[in-house]
Amino acid sequence: MRKPKIWLYILFLVVVLVLSSSSALFSSITVGATEAPDHITLTWSGDPKTTQTITWRTGAGIVNGQVQFAEAAKVQLFPWQAATAAAGVEPLNTNVGDMGIHSVTLTGLKPGTRYIYRVGGSDGWSQPHYFTTAPATARPFTFLVFGDSQSINYDVWRTTAQQAYRATPEAVFFANVGDLVDVGQDYAHWNGWFAGVKGMIDTIPAMPVTGNHESYTPARVFSMPLFFTAQFKLPQNGPADLAGQVYSFDYGDVHFVMLDSQEGEQAKFVPNMLEQQKIWLEKDLQSTNKKWKIVFLHRPLFNNKEGEGDSHIRKVFAPVFDKYHADVVFTGHDHAYARTYPLHSGIRTYSTVTGTVYVATGRSGTKTYRNLIAKEWHEFFYSPADEPNYLTVEVNGGLLKVKAYKQSGVLIDAWEIHK
């Protein structure tokens, strides 16, 4: 007669523990900003060789933010003999409270040099962090690529990102292919996302693109990706109507292009946004003389589900990629890891000299799809339903190597392009 009571008591304890842990998780991501600097973020809005953009948040009442920085070789003199740069601050009103987004771009830095820095001011300083500028001449380098990190529980994103960074400490930056968060205008999701890359995003820059979920509000209506552009200070060299969402930059002998494929969500705010980008993209790719051209956008041109997918995106962008020979196009949205044969005009070419490889990057967060299928254009296809994944990309002169790993470090795929 006692066993049912014992089991009921055990069940009661389990429920209490689950609710307590869920409450703690929820409160940790819905908390607003404080006087202390957090969400310290590195990006490039200028030349990676001589500049570094640093952004962070505080409570709305904090002004006069600063960055103190010095060459890491002079760490014993930091911060007493550090240089100081004043940051601008922009208000950001969110559903978890008002905050200030502080940002400054350090200029006149030495190429190939490691720096120590901290952010804050009279209301308090962050712990010291480090960053390294790009070398003056092209050298081998590696960067990380993450598929959609949108999540219910951002601990999964944290594990994926931190595992990738631990396994690839030489990475000089990381890119996200969009859908960083599930609800772009719900700041609780951004709290979870930034917590996942703490210790990483303050050391190597993040260079992301927007996904459709960056344009979602908590009421599931569309908006511009306001929280995205407020927090990621990116190059402003794209179309005027898409500043901070569409951009390009160079690192080493690679020209990177970041596009915005969210025509459906942003059409009423930016009419003909894909056509605007096409005009800009033609000029951008025509003007670069870099050995490699790598493109990022969220929605795939060649999809990984039943049906044709987003045919308008393919119609607009693929001819430009063909004309100027983009080497690789990284995409997200489908949460599949897959790569096509080299394609030109949508047809297999058998050679990366004339064709572009389109890579669906998988997922780095919790969301999975069960309706993924291999298509006729796939040379490799994998559904990451069992665990998230990430990619490493190594550029070494005329060799580009791409590897895809499960969150646990198991190799999924490895391939390369020779020039």
Phi and psi in degrees as a GROMACS rama.xvg file:
@    title "Ramachandran Plot"
@    xaxis  label "Phi"
@    yaxis  label "Psi"
@TYPE xy
-83.5489  -25.9431  ARG-2
-59.2559  -45.5302  LYS-3
-57.8134  -39.1269  PRO-4
-65.4018  -40.2057  LYS-5
-62.643  -45.6383  ILE-6
-66.1464  -36.4751  TRP-7
-63.7289  -37.7206  LEU-8
-67.049  -43.0093  TYR-9
-62.4946  -44.1462  ILE-10
-60.1916  -40.2836  LEU-11
-61.0771  -43.3979  PHE-12
-63.7394  -40.9084  LEU-13
-61.3795  -45.3856  VAL-14
-61.3139  -43.5149  VAL-15
-61.1817  -44.017  VAL-16
-64.1898  -43.1606  LEU-17
-62.6808  -46.4614  VAL-18
-64.1278  -37.5744  LEU-19
-65.0219  -44.751  SER-20
-67.8009  -38.4663  SER-21
-64.7566  -39.9457  SER-22
-64.0311  -40.4771  SER-23
-64.9837  -40.7354  ALA-24
-64.6391  -45.8566  LEU-25
-61.3755  -44.3101  PHE-26
-67.438  -29.8459  SER-27
-71.2316  -26.8287  SER-28
-99.6189  -12.0633  ILE-29
-99.6249  -1.04295  THR-30
-67.9027  145.506  VAL-31
-85.0155  -175.08  GLY-32
-76.8333  157.054  ALA-33
-125.708  -174.382  THR-34
-65.5693  -29.6548  GLU-35
-73.7867  135.652  ALA-36
-65.3434  136.306  PRO-37
-147.733  -175.827  ASP-38
52.1824  40.8208  HIS-39
-67.5072  122.201  ILE-40
-130.86  131.558  THR-41
-100.244  135.278  LEU-42
-141.315  174.471  THR-43
-114.45  123.866  TRP-44
-111.454  -5.00957  SER-45
-133.29  -156.815  GLY-46
-69.5086  121.167  ASP-47
-61.6667  -16.9415  PRO-48
-77.0268  -32.1476  LYS-49
-129.007  0.91828  THR-50
-133.477  160.986  THR-51
-151.012  123.811  GLN-52
-95.0081  131.627  THR-53
-127.126  128.407  ILE-54
-131.098  145.258  THR-55
-154.235  170.696  TRP-56
-122.609  156.031  ARG-57
-144.706  -176.944  THR-58
-62.5767  161.339  GLY-59
-64.2278  -24.509  ALA-60
-85.8687  -2.35253  GLY-61
-86.8826  126.927  ILE-62
-128.711  177.022  VAL-63
60.2502  41.3106  ASN-64
-67.7011  150.921  GLY-65
-140.25  159.513  GLN-66
-119.449  127.94  VAL-67
-104.375  132.91  GLN-68
-149.103  155.348  PHE-69
-159.931  161.974  ALA-70
-63.0295  137.675  GLU-71
-63.3598  -23.9953  ALA-72
-64.9756  -18.1429  ALA-73
-107.992  31.4898  LYS-74
-59.4737  -28.3502  VAL-75
-67.2169  -17.4739  GLN-76
-98.3475  0.496009  LEU-77
-90.6167  136.14  PHE-78
-98.2061  8.61937  PRO-79
-65.3975  -32.2947  TRP-80
-118.2  34.3439  GLN-81
-85.0755  153.995  ALA-82
-76.4514  154.097  ALA-83
-126.449  135.995  THR-84
-126.598  130.921  ALA-85
-81.0901  138.282  ALA-86
-100.656  150.246  ALA-87
-84.8893  160.643  GLY-88
-135.004  137.936  VAL-89
-124.133  136.54  GLU-90
-73.1135  145.206  PRO-91
-135.165  116.402  LEU-92
-95.0555  123.407  ASN-93
-131.349  172.303  THR-94
-75.3428  -5.70856  ASN-95
-111.581  11.6781  VAL-96
124.614  166.581  GLY-97
-83.9467  147.667  ASP-98
-148.728  168.017  MET-99
-113.806  133.286  GLY-100
-105.314  112.176  ILE-101
-97.8923  141.965  HIS-102
-155.265  145.416  SER-103
-151.138  145.269  VAL-104
-108.047  115.821  THR-105
-76.1406  134.954  LEU-106
-124.534  168.374  THR-107
69.0471  23.7365  GLY-108
-78.04  159.95  LEU-109
-85.1586  133.042  LYS-110
-62.9109  149.496  PRO-111
60.3429  34.8729  GLY-112
-125.568  138.595  THR-113
-90.9113  135.008  ARG-114
-122.416  150.586  TYR-115
-107.072  144.37  ILE-116
-152.718  162.85  TYR-117
-145.943  157.703  ARG-118
-123.579  155.008  VAL-119
144.488  -133.054  GLY-120
160.362  -151.557  GLY-121
-65.129  -20.1939  SER-122
-87.2253  -0.0798704  ASP-123
132.354  153.519  GLY-124
-116.621  152.843  TRP-125
-76.757  170.273  SER-126
-68.3211  156.576  GLN-127
-65.9475  144.219  PRO-128
-131.357  173.867  HIS-129
-131.175  152.797  TYR-130
-146.387  163.884  PHE-131
-131.083  129.114  THR-132
-75.6983  158.528  THR-133
-68.7275  149.121  ALA-134
-66.4529  159.78  PRO-135
-68.9677  -32.4057  ALA-136
-121.717  157.669  THR-137
-62.2939  128.262  ALA-138
-134.853  163.658  ARG-139
-58.26  140.02  PRO-140
-150.727  162.908  PHE-141
-130.215  142.222  THR-142
-134.39  163.082  PHE-143
-105.898  146.889  LEU-144
-128.024  131.353  VAL-145
-119.487  131.542  PHE-146
-73.1892  -174.685  GLY-147
-49.1591  124.168  ASP-148
-102.069  2.87292  SER-149
-52.6207  139.269  GLN-150
-150.927  162.251  SER-151
-90.0559  -42.3041  ILE-152
-120.061  107.002  ASN-153
-74.9926  0.401584  TYR-154
-61.9438  -31.6662  ASP-155
-66.4572  -44.9983  VAL-156
-60.3059  -42.0103  TRP-157
-58.8876  -46.6766  ARG-158
-62.6777  -43.0344  THR-159
-62.4039  -50.4995  THR-160
-64.5144  -45.3357  ALA-161
-69.5912  -36.9284  GLN-162
-63.0568  -43.1999  GLN-163
-61.6155  -42.3228  ALA-164
-70.9857  -38.9452  TYR-165
-63.0714  -38.8884  ARG-166
-77.9351  -17.3126  ALA-167
-133.907  62.4539  THR-168
-66.1101  -14.815  PRO-169
-82.5351  -4.45091  GLU-170
-58.2081  135.541  ALA-171
-97.3653  -17.7821  VAL-172
-164.31  172.004  PHE-173
-134.007  150.937  PHE-174
-121.686  143.478  ALA-175
-115.772  140.921  ASN-176
-92.7885  17.9914  VAL-177
105.087  168.19  GLY-178
53.6888  50.7879  ASP-179
-60.9395  -40.1645  LEU-180
-126.584  165.786  VAL-181
-81.2278  -34.9931  ASP-182
-129.658  101.629  VAL-183
-62.6772  -28.1514  GLY-184
-104.923  23.194  GLN-185
-114.442  106.884  ASP-186
-68.3771  -18.4752  TYR-187
-58.4066  -35.1013  ALA-188
-67.3148  -38.5741  HIS-189
-67.6663  -35.4712  TRP-190
-57.2673  -44.3756  ASN-191
-65.4909  -41.1681  GLY-192
-65.4217  -47.5743  TRP-193
-66.1718  -34.9958  PHE-194
-60.4707  -31.9955  ALA-195
-68.6272  -26.662  GLY-196
-113.029  14.4776  VAL-197
-61.4509  134.617  LYS-198
89.2643  -8.10598  GLY-199
-117.866  -53.713  MET-200
-70.8394  -14.7584  ILE-201
-92.2862  3.62676  ASP-202
-122.516  -38.1413  THR-203
-125.134  144.228  ILE-204
-67.6532  150.526  PRO-205
-102.532  131.916  ALA-206
-128.14  83.9565  MET-207
-96.7079  168.06  PRO-208
-121.388  163.687  VAL-209
-85.1992  147.932  THR-210
-115.271  179.473  GLY-211
-63.6683  -32.4005  ASN-212
-72.7381  -18.3696  HIS-213
-66.6532  -17.2596  GLU-214
-100.792  10.0265  SER-215
-94.0545  139.558  TYR-216
-98.5957  166.97  THR-217
-56.582  -26.7497  PRO-218
-84.2088  2.93859  ALA-219
62.6049  37.2261  ARG-220
-108.687  163.264  VAL-221
-87.3545  148.305  PHE-222
-148.102  173.56  SER-223
-70.9915  155.186  MET-224
-77.8092  68.6518  PRO-225
-65.4544  -40.8834  LEU-226
-69.208  -33.025  PHE-227
-63.1763  -53.0971  PHE-228
-70.6011  -25.1006  THR-229
-68.8151  -35.1409  ALA-230
-98.5214  -27.7211  GLN-231
-105.484  108.509  PHE-232
-91.4705  98.0531  LYS-233
-113.177  168.842  LEU-234
-54.7189  140.531  PRO-235
-101.576  33.5816  GLN-236
-98.6915  10.0296  ASN-237
-89.5705  -170.259  GLY-238
-56.6371  143.981  PRO-239
-58.2729  -37.5504  ALA-240
-74.5624  -9.24955  ASP-241
-127.433  34.5246  LEU-242
-59.7844  131.106  ALA-243
81.598  -4.24827  GLY-244
-112.343  -31.1997  GLN-245
-122.941  126.607  VAL-246
-163.482  170.98  TYR-247
-142.062  158.4  SER-248
-158.246  162.635  PHE-249
-114.946  141.692  ASP-250
-140.726  122.826  TYR-251
59.8317  -130.688  GLY-252
-101.969  29.1489  ASP-253
-121.003  135.299  VAL-254
-103.664  119.067  HIS-255
-102.085  135.661  PHE-256
-124.157  128.457  VAL-257
-118.733  118.122  MET-258
-112.048  166.095  LEU-259
-119.354  113.804  ASP-260
-96.7719  11.1552  SER-261
-89.0878  56.9666  GLN-262
-62.2293  -40.8739  GLU-263
-63.6358  -40.1106  GLY-264
-81.732  -30.2623  GLU-265
-110.663  6.38254  GLN-266
-58.4503  -39.6084  ALA-267
-75.4597  -15.9285  LYS-268
-93.7329  -37.3416  PHE-269
-132.742  85.5742  VAL-270
-60.3314  145.094  PRO-271
56.1626  38.431  ASN-272
-65.3771  -34.1613  MET-273
-68.9401  -40.8585  LEU-274
-65.914  -37.6523  GLU-275
-60.4034  -42.9097  GLN-276
-67.2051  -35.7687  GLN-277
-60.871  -44.034  LYS-278
-61.8322  -45.2392  ILE-279
-65.2073  -42.0504  TRP-280
-62.1064  -41.0765  LEU-281
-56.3689  -49.2777  GLU-282
-66.3761  -39.3961  LYS-283
-65.3904  -48.7849  ASP-284
-71.1133  -31.0242  LEU-285
-67.002  -29.1266  GLN-286
-90.6762  -8.46499  SER-287
-91.8652  145.05  THR-288
-116.707  18.1864  ASN-289
-70.7799  151.517  LYS-290
-63.4538  -40.1363  LYS-291
-115.652  144.403  TRP-292
-125.515  118.056  LYS-293
-123.711  131.309  ILE-294
-118.212  144.286  VAL-295
-124.921  134.301  PHE-296
-156.13  162.309  LEU-297
-78.1767  -58.9766  HIS-298
-79.1477  137.74  ARG-299
-75.406  144.107  PRO-300
-75.462  -32.2476  LEU-301
-122.902  107.192  PHE-302
-84.1752  176.956  ASN-303
-126.536  25.6799  ASN-304
-135.491  176.001  LYS-305
-59.6835  148.108  GLU-306
91.144  179.285  GLY-307
-82.8638  -24.8801  GLU-308
84.717  -150.643  GLY-309
-86.7516  81.6639  ASP-310
-66.1034  -29.751  SER-311
-66.7035  -38.4281  HIS-312
-61.7216  -43.1109  ILE-313
-63.8645  -43.1777  ARG-314
-62.5662  -37.4131  LYS-315
-77.4086  -48.8522  VAL-316
-93.2011  -35.1628  PHE-317
-58.3057  -42.2616  ALA-318
-61.2444  -32.4196  PRO-319
-71.3962  -42.154  VAL-320
-61.3178  -38.6103  PHE-321
-66.0762  -45.4888  ASP-322
-63.0719  -40.2646  LYS-323
-107.13  8.85496  TYR-324
49.874  73.5555  HIS-325
-68.5446  132.27  ALA-326
-74.7572  -47.4053  ASP-327
-138.326  139.717  VAL-328
-121.577  114.67  VAL-329
-93.9875  133.301  PHE-330
-134.705  173.214  THR-331
-134.321  -135.304  GLY-332
76.089  -47.6147  HIS-333
-84.8433  -12.9918  ASP-334
60.422  30.5088  HIS-335
-110.887  150.702  ALA-336
-101.508  119.048  TYR-337
-157.506  153.375  ALA-338
-136.857  145.368  ARG-339
-88.6521  165.331  THR-340
-62.3508  161.713  TYR-341
-59.1754  127.753  PRO-342
-120.714  141.221  LEU-343
-138.379  125.872  HIS-344
57.6541  30.7674  SER-345
76.7461  7.16611  GLY-346
-116.691  140.216  ILE-347
-62.0319  132.359  ARG-348
-108.361  -14.6021  THR-349
70.467  4.40867  TYR-350
-147.663  133.716  SER-351
-75.5511  -6.44456  THR-352
-69.7102  -35.3221  VAL-353
-112.999  -15.1811  THR-354
-114.305  158.345  GLY-355
-103.354  136.814  THR-356
-94.5396  124.639  VAL-357
-103.274  124.755  TYR-358
-119.494  116.964  VAL-359
-84.2503  125.756  ALA-360
-92.5034  1.32916  THR-361
87.4928  -145.604  GLY-362
-143.857  141.905  ARG-363
-113.162  -2.12153  SER-364
-112.821  -149.148  GLY-365
-92.4223  -22.0892  THR-366
-77.1078  132.552  LYS-367
-128.503  160.017  THR-368
-122.107  141.407  TYR-369
-100.19  -3.59482  ARG-370
-105.57  27.6659  ASN-371
-80.4853  141.239  LEU-372
-142.069  152.206  ILE-373
-75.337  139.5  ALA-374
-112.989  172.679  LYS-375
-65.6656  -21.6711  GLU-376
-88.4649  -2.94941  TRP-377
-83.1191  128.479  HIS-378
-88.5152  -27.8862  GLU-379
-145.368  140.167  PHE-380
-144.146  137.353  PHE-381
-150.778  134.022  TYR-382
-100.528  112.379  SER-383
-82.1682  53.5884  PRO-384
-74.431  -28.3002  ALA-385
-77.1002  -37.6018  ASP-386
-160.252  158.304  GLU-387
-65.8036  175.5  PRO-388
-147.851  170.747  ASN-389
-149.871  167.741  TYR-390
-124.547  148.325  LEU-391
-116.861  141.558  THR-392
-127.431  122.719  VAL-393
-113.217  127.81  GLU-394
-114.381  123.651  VAL-395
-141.413  90.5052  ASN-396
61.7007  -117.971  GLY-397
-92.6171  19.0772  GLY-398
-125.282  130.064  LEU-399
-122.562  121.983  LEU-400
-115.222  132.596  LYS-401
-123.349  131.996  VAL-402
-130.383  140.483  LYS-403
-114.018  131.701  ALA-404
-124.471  147.38  TYR-405
-70.4944  161.547  LYS-406
-52.2431  -36.5305  GLN-407
-76.3995  -5.11444  SER-408
99.731  -2.76729  GLY-409
-71.1618  132.003  VAL-410
-73.1291  128.858  LEU-411
-94.7258  -45.8789  ILE-412
-157.691  150.478  ASP-413
-146.087  133.134  ALA-414
-154.507  168.498  TRP-415
-151.814  160.143  GLU-416
-124.438  135.302  ILE-417
-110.582  139.3  HIS-418
